[in-house]
Amino acid sequence: MTAAEQLSQEQVFPAPIKTVEAGSPAERAGVRPGDLLLRVNGEVVTDVLAYRHHLSQGRATLEISRPVERPSVLSGVLGTAQDHHRLAYDPGAPTFTFGVEWEDPGLDFEEVLFDGIKKCANKCDFCYVHQMPRGFRKSLYIMDDDYRLSFLYGSFVTLTNLTEGDINRILDENLSPLYVSVHTANQDLRQDLMKWWKLKVKDPQAVQIRGMIERLESIDLYTQIVLVPGRNDREHLDDTVEYLSSRPNVISAAVVPIGLTGHRTNLPDVRTFSREEAQDTLKRLNVWRRQFLAERGTRFVFPSDELYLLAGEPLPAEEEYEGFPMLENGVGMIRDFLNEGLPDNLPAALPLPRKVILGTGLLFAESLNRAVEPLREIEGLDIEVRAVENKTFGRVTTVAGLLTGRCFRHAVKPGEADLLIVPPTTLRYGTELMLDDTSLSELRQEFRMDVRAGGSTLGELARVIFEGVQSSGHQWGMSAHAVKEGRGQA
């Protein structure tokens, strides 16, 4: 038997160790950063959740491998979970074990998923990945649909790719809450919208959305409905809300209008909502919200900010968002931004004249323009809200978070201002990089002006303008994107 054949007999998912806590059981056992976790209690572990589950049992024996230089026949066998394939374990490599009893071993891993991201089994008419233009980093084209990321980070999953083993694991380990894309409770309509690939569906029962919600009755579910005009709206929306509200484990439902780009060649013919259709949707949902609040003490169903802006209707008050449970899904982000108003101690005048451009998407520009109106009373401050057309995804893409460096290059002239402020949602988490890998430093150099990210609130935006503070605003890539980028740390 060849060495390669021996390796194929047993496959594990080596988990690269990033750090070892000083004084921890792992350090005392001789574990070092760069070592690989192979098994816990003799069992292969696929992710940090399985690792933690073993530790929660009280006693755990960890098997560690120290990578060594390998013969050429084994070249490329080891890698990272982001290679998205099974990693073979070389039984000839040095290994050692150590045990813990009701104690954290003190390990931090490079990734939260050791076996790679679970892929989507659907071909939804409104899938954003299918509408991506070419030329971006590969991670942005990964169609993830991983229930583990839903539990860890709140990313939405469809459940259609689950196996019986996945379902049992969710129940046994109580992976609650999960965030589920329902879209419609009508099974035939859901199939028509999502078009799952039969060869990618591992369990036919997993595509039955009502059956899955009821099977997961012990798991809290936050759900979302992506609305497509003329497809799953109006009476279909009423039916879906009625069903979801009847299930005790469904905590709430977010309603989000379909998002489109200008790159839909060879894709189904769908369109965005008109103002009248958005108004009708809000009217229907408000009937439900009033009923639920009176009967249950919660509004249960929450329209996204985009629906209100499309309808030209005012945003609800802060209390109507009930703690902003789905802020990252665009439900209440603008209201949250406006909650902290402008500071009371705004200067009456600036010592030197200053021109500031607030760049934002077409959808939010009008609201932001009204919010910063008091700043125009400050002598010496010339502040402009500039609605930036999306030159990367197309004019139909109006949200601020999908603006790129290319968009700002088309919208801003070098030297025309002293400060350009871009939405923090345009930046990759933990960096100053936009979706097209343009950095704020590059824009500063090209525009010959200061370029900064705005704040997560209106008050913080003012501090960025007047004090030059660093933004703490929402950035993209805090969940599944971070894992796809290889930065999903335990």
N, C-alpha and C positions, 0 to 999 in steps of 0.2 A: 504494500500500500504506500502510495506517495505521501509526502508531507501535506500537500494540498488536500488529498482525500481524507487524511486524518483530521485536518482542521475542519472540514465540512461536516464531520460527524456531530459536532456540538457547536452551536452558535450562541454567542452572548452579545450583550450590548455594552461594551466597555465604556464606563462613565469617567471622563477625565476629571480629575480633582483639581480645582482651582486654588483653594487655600486650605490650610490646616490650622485650626485654632490653637494658639499657644496654651500649653498645659492640658490639652484635651486628651482623652483616651487614644485618639488616633495618633497624636504626636508622640505620646509615650510608647505606642506600638511601633513607631518608626515610619509612619506614613508621611510622604512628602508631596508637595504640589507636583502635578504631572503624573502621579501614579493613577492607576485605573481601578475603579470598583468593578468587580466581576459579578459577585453574588452576595446575597444576604440570606443567612440561614439555609444555605445550599441552593437557593432559588435565584434564577436570573431576574434582574430588575430592569424594567423598561423605562422608568421615569422616576422623578423625585417623589411623586406621590406614592409609588410602590415602596420606595426606600423608606419614606416616613411611616407607611403603614406597618412595615416590619418592625420598625423601632417602637411603634405604639403598643406592640404585643409584650414589651417588657424586656425580653432577652433577645439579643441579636448577635450573630457571628458574621463578621464582614470578611470577605475574601478580596485581597488586594493583589494586583499585578504591577510589577515595575517594568515598563517597556525597555527592551534592549534592542541593539542593532540586529536585524533579521537577515537571513539568507535571501538572495534575490527571488527565490521561488515564492517567498511570502511577501514580496514587495507590494505595498499598497493595501495589505489586509487590514491594517489598523488605520483609523481616521477619526473623524468626529461624527456625532449623530447627524450633523447637517449634511453629510454625504447622502442621506436619505436611502440607505441600504443597510442590510444586516452586516454587522461587524463580526468577523470570525475571530475566535479566541485561540491563541497558540498554546496548547497544553504544555509545550516545552518551556514557556517563559517562566521565570521565577515568580512564585506567589507566596503569600503568607496570610494568616488570619489573625484577627483579634476580636474579642467579645466585649459587649457592654450590657449592663443590666440597669434598666430604668435611667439611662444616662445618654445624653447626646454625644455621638462620636466626635463632633467638632469638624465635620467636613462641609465644604462648600464646593459645588460642582460648576463646571463651565457651562452646562446646559441643564434645563429642566426636563427635557425629553432625551432619553438615551437612545431610543430606537427610531428617531426621526418623526416628522409631522405626519399625522394621518390626513390623507388627501380627500378632497370632495368627490362625491359620486354623482354630482348633478351637472347639468348644463343649463342653468337658469337663463331665461330670456333677458334678465336684467343683471346678469353677472358683471361686476365691474372689471374683473381680471380680463374677461374676453374683450373689453372695450379699451384696454390699455394700449397706447401707442408703443411702437418699438423703441428700443434703445435704452431702456432703464435697466437697473441692476436686476439680476436673475431672481432675487428673493421676492420682488414685487409681482412676479408671475406665478408664484406658488399658490395653488388653490387649496388652502388649508381648511379643514373641517374637523377639528380635533376637540373632543369633549374634555380632554384634560386641560387644554388652554381655556376652554369656557369656564371650568371650575377655578383655575388659577388666576385668570386675568379678565374674565367677563366677556370674552369674545363670543359672538353668536355662532351656533352650529345648527345644522338641519336634522341631525340624528340618522339620516338615511344610510350612512356608511357603517353603522354600528353592527357588531356581531353579537351573538348571544352571550359570549364571554364578556364583551364590553358592557352590556346591559347589567349582567350579574355583578360586575365589578363596581359599577356606579352605585348599585343598591347596597352591596356588601360593605363598601368603604364609605357609604353615605357622602358621595361627592355632590354636595348641595351648598349653594344653589348652582344651577346651570342656566345658561342663556340660550334660548331656542328660537330659531327663525321658523315661524309657523306659516306666515303669509296668507293662508286660508285653511279653514277647517273642512272645506269641501275636497274630498280625496281626488276626484277626477280633475278638478280645477287645479289642485296643487301639482298633480303630475303634469298637466299641460303647461304650467308655469315653469316648473323646475326640470322637467325632462331628465330624470336620473338615468344613468347608464346601467342597464341590466347586468352587464358583466362586472360592474364596480360595486353593485349592491350585494353585500355578503349575506344578508338575511332579509328575505322578502317582507317579513313583518316590520322591519325597521322603517319602511317608507310609509306605513300606515300611521299618520300623525296622531289621530285620536287614540289609537291603540298604544302608541308610545307614551303619550302624555299620561294615560291611565295606568300603563305598566310602571311608570316612574312616579307613582302616587306618593311615595315617601320623600321625594326630592322636590324642593322648592324650585319653581321655574319662572324666570323672567323671560317674557316672550316678545317677539317683534313681528310686525306685519309690514312688509314692503309692498306698497300699493302701486298697482299698474292701472292707469286709467282705462275704464271699459272692460277690465278683466276681473279683478278681485275686490273692486270697490263697491259702493252703494249697497244693494241688498246683500251681496256676498260678504261685505265688511260687517254688516249688522249680524249676519249669521255666525261669523267667526268670533266676534266679540261676545255674543251670547253664549257660544260654546265655551270659550276660554274662561269666561266668568263663572261657569258652572263647575269648574274643576277646582277643588280646594287647594291643590298644590301649585296652581298658577297664581303668582303674586301680582303680576301686572302685565300690561301689553302696551308696547310702544308702537305707534303708527308713523311710518316714514314714507314719504313719496319716493318713487323710483328715481335713481340718479343715473344720468346719461352723460356720455362724452360724444365728441364728434367723430369717433372712430368705431363705427358700427357696420362696416362693410361685411356683407354676407351674414348678418345677424338679423333676428326677427324684427319686424317693423313695430316699434313701440314709441310712445311719445311721453312728454311730460304733462303735468296737470295744468289746465287753464285756471285762471283766477276763479271762475264760476265753479269749476269742479272742486277746487280746494275749499271754497266756501261751503259747498254742499257737504263735503267730507267733515269739516269742522262742525257744521250744524248737526249732523247725525251723531258724531262723537259726543258733542255737548249734551245731547239728550241722555245718552248712556251715562256720562260722567255725573250729571245731576242725580240720576236714579241711583247709581252705585253709592254716591256720597250719602244720600238719604238713608239707604237700606243697609250699607256696610261700613260707613265711616271712611271710605277711601274712594277716590275717583276711578281707580283701577286702570283705566285706559288713558294713555298720555300721547297726544299728538306731538310730533317733532317741531322744533322751531321753524323749520323750512316750510311746513304746512301753513303756519300763521303768516309768514312773510309772503308766500305765494298768494294767499287769500287776501293780503292787504289788511289783516286784522291785528289788533294789539295783542301782545303777549300776555299770558295770564300772570297774576301776581305770584310772588315767591311761594306763598303757602300752598298754592294749587299744585306745585310740583312735588309736595310731600317728601322733602328731603333729597330731591334730585337723584333717585336711585339709578337712572340710566342716562346720566350726564354725557358719558362718552358716546352715546348713540344719538347725540344731537337733540336730546330732550331737555330743554332748560338751559342750554349753554349760554344763550344770549342773556336770559334773565339773570343767571349767575354772574355774568360779566357786568351787568348793570347794577347789581345789588350794592356793591361798594361804589358810591358815587364819587364825584370829584372832591378833592380836599377842600375844606373850608378856608384854608389859608393860602389860596391862590394869590400869586403876586399881582399887583395892579399894573406893573410894567416890567419889561425886561431891560437889563443894563445895556444890551446890544440887540439890534433887530435879528430875528431868527425865523427862517422859513422851515416848516415841518410838513412832510407829506405822510399821511396815514394811508397806506395801501391796503386794500381789502377786496373781497370778491364782489361781484355785481349784486348779489342778493342782500348783503349786509350793509352796503354802503349808505343807504338812506337812513337806516337806524343809527349807525355810528355817527353820521353827520349831525343828527339831532342831538345825540348824547354829548358831543364835544362843543356844542354851540356856546356855552359859557366861556370857553377858552378864547373865543374870538374877541372878547371884551378886554383881553390883556394887551396893553400897549406894547408894540414891538414884536408881537407874536403873529406870524402869518401861518395859519394852520389850514391845510386842505385835506379833505377826505377824497382819495382818488379811487374810483371804481376801476379795478384792473381786469381787463378781459383775459380769459384763459386762452393763451395761444398754444398751449400744450395739449389740452384735452378738448378744446373747442369752446365756442361761446356758450353752448348749451350747458356747460359746467360752470355754475355760478357761485359755488361755495368757496369760502376763503382758503380752506385748508388744502385745496388742490392747486393752488398757485405755485408756480415754479420760478426759478431764476430767469428762464426765457420770458415768462410773462412780464416780469418787472423790467426786463431789458427793453421790451416793446413799449412799456408804459411810462418810463422815467428817463429823463434826459440827464446826462452827466452835468453836475454842477448847478442844477436848477433849484436845489434846496440845501439846507444845512444838515437836515436829518431826515432819513427815510425810515419809517417804522413798518415792519411786515408782521402779519399775524403769526403768533407763536405756533399755531397749528400747522404751519407750512414746514416746520423744522422736524427733522428726525430726532427721536428721543435721545437726550444726552449730548447732542451735537448742535452745530450751527449749519447743518447741511439740509438743503431742500430735496424734494423728490428727484430732481434731475442732477443731484450732487453738486449744485451750485452752493458755495459757502457765502456767509455774510461777509467774510473777509474779501472775497472776490468782488462782491458787489460794492463794498466800500472803495476798493481800488478803482473799479471801472466807473463808478458814479461820482467819484471825488467828493464824497460826503460821508458822514457817519450813517451807518445802517444798523438798526437794532430790532430785536423782537419786541412786540408789544406785551402787555401784561394780561394776566388771567382775569383782571377786573378793570373797570374804568378808573378806579383810584390808582391802581398800579400802573396803568397806562400813563397817567399824569406824572407819576414818579419817574417813569422811564424818560419822559419828555424833559422834565425840569431838573431831575437829580441824576439822570444817567444810570439809574439802577439796572441791574440785570433782571430780565424777565423771569418769572416763575410760571408762565402760562402753559396751558396744555400743549403737549407736543405729540405728534403721531408716532406710532411704533412702540407703544407701551405694553402691548400684549402679544398677539400672535406675530406681529411684524418683528418685534424684538427677537423672538425665537427664530424666525426665518432669517434674520440678519446674523444669527449666531451669537446673540447676546442675551439669551433667556436664562439668566442665572438662577440657581436655587436659592 
